[in-house]
Amino acid sequence: QVQFAESGGGAVQAGGSLRLSCAASGFTFGFRGIDWYRQAPGKQRQLVASINNNGTRTNYADSVKGRFTISRDNAKNTAYLQMNSLKPEDTAVYYCNMRQNGRPTEYWGQGTQVTVSS
């Protein structure tokens, strides 16, 4: 069964950094691209960053470009999101997932909470 387990969130002050991890199981990790999403209270889930199956291509939402870096370690079935220069507007629950037919799968994890104070 496909599973995603996010970790590494926490509470930081503006300007701080966090590194999120996404441990995946139940599928051939190295064959699939991975996306990071976030959902702030009262807002829709937003795609934050994407990485292709072998890590050679990445994409970022404009709001995080230059501050966040997505990466992966296929030997560990794990993806990462390094978040620097955090802002209060980055406060959200962060999730990882893969896409099927161009859309995220139904296999959402519990997410990891990131709270940035000013």
SVG drawing of the C-alpha trace seen along z (x, -y; Angstrom):
<svg xmlns="http://www.w3.org/2000/svg" viewBox="-11 -40 32 42">
<polyline fill="none" stroke="black" stroke-width="0.4" points="0.0,0.0 1.2,-3.5 2.2,-5.5 3.8,-8.9 5.1,-10.0 6.1,-13.6 8.3,-14.9 10.6,-17.7 8.1,-20.5 8.2,-22.8 7.9,-26.3 10.5,-28.8 11.0,-32.6 10.9,-34.5 14.2,-34.1 14.8,-30.6 15.2,-27.3 13.6,-23.8 14.2,-20.6 11.2,-18.4 11.4,-14.8 9.0,-12.6 9.4,-8.8 7.6,-6.9 6.7,-3.2 4.5,-0.9 5.7,-1.8 9.0,-2.0 10.1,-5.3 12.8,-5.9 10.2,-5.6 8.0,-8.5 8.2,-12.2 7.4,-13.7 5.6,-16.9 5.5,-18.9 2.2,-20.7 1.1,-22.9 -2.3,-23.9 -2.8,-26.9 -5.9,-27.3 -8.9,-28.2 -7.0,-27.9 -6.8,-25.4 -3.9,-23.0 -1.1,-24.5 1.7,-22.9 5.0,-24.1 7.7,-22.2 8.2,-19.2 11.1,-16.9 11.3,-14.3 12.1,-10.7 15.9,-11.0 16.2,-14.5 17.4,-16.2 14.5,-18.6 12.8,-20.7 10.0,-23.3 8.8,-25.7 5.9,-27.9 6.8,-31.6 6.2,-32.2 9.0,-29.9 11.5,-30.2 15.0,-31.0 14.1,-30.0 13.1,-26.4 15.0,-23.5 13.5,-20.1 15.7,-17.0 15.5,-13.2 17.5,-10.2 16.2,-7.2 18.3,-4.8 16.4,-5.9 13.0,-6.3 12.9,-9.7 12.4,-13.2 13.3,-16.5 12.3,-20.1 14.9,-22.5 13.2,-25.7 15.3,-28.8 14.4,-32.4 11.0,-31.4 8.2,-33.9 5.0,-33.9 3.0,-33.2 4.8,-29.9 2.9,-28.7 0.9,-25.6 0.7,-21.8 3.1,-20.4 2.4,-17.2 4.2,-15.1 2.6,-13.0 3.1,-11.7 0.9,-12.3 -1.3,-9.8 -2.8,-11.0 -1.6,-14.5 -3.2,-14.7 -2.1,-13.9 -3.0,-10.5 -5.5,-9.8 -2.6,-8.6 -2.1,-11.7 0.0,-11.4 -0.7,-13.2 1.5,-16.1 3.9,-18.0 3.1,-21.4 5.3,-24.4 4.7,-27.5 6.6,-30.7 6.3,-33.6 7.2,-37.2"/>
</svg>
